[in-house]
């Protein structure tokens, strides 16, 4: 098997260079494997053409923990890795919340929970029938408590947005829980759903590449288990 372009050790080393917001380290690190595999094996993006109208869109709704996304974007060549050493300084483009006007590869300014999925639904509606691009949005499990997400899940299902994938990083931080599990909530509204963990890059990539023919896709990733060595 070809060695992944985004080797896990390299990306972890890049994440370690991001300092100054340690209280959000768990939020960032729980997304690391998902974002790395997305940019390594799933998303059609080109760092030399970050504004390509037919690019896949990755929407980081969990914007209060952007360190892992910054590290992966740097590893893919969207901006110099040296930027990671100066996060949130007066002159830095990289803030504790990402800014789409300053950071190549960032699609939305995020950090306030509950915004990413509704915005991704709007993107998917706008792209449908005009572009082969897909929209992949990453949310946290606790973020699903926001009412805006409930409405977005309903609308996406009713519109049959096959170009939309919602990745839920489940680190068991949700206080309310959902009868039948998180995937059941999406399935009820007409989504194709998959449960997976992050212990294998191959299984994670297979789940993230799966798409419904006429409906949106939800991938619920259990991040509470220790990852296996990368496949």
Helices and strands as residue ranges (DSSP letters): H 8-16, G 22-24, H 25-29, H 32-37, I 38-42, G 47-49, E 57-60, G 63-65, H 67-76, G 81-86, H 116-127, E 135-140, G 142-145, H 147-159, E 164-170, H 182-188, E 192-197, H 201-209, E 217-222
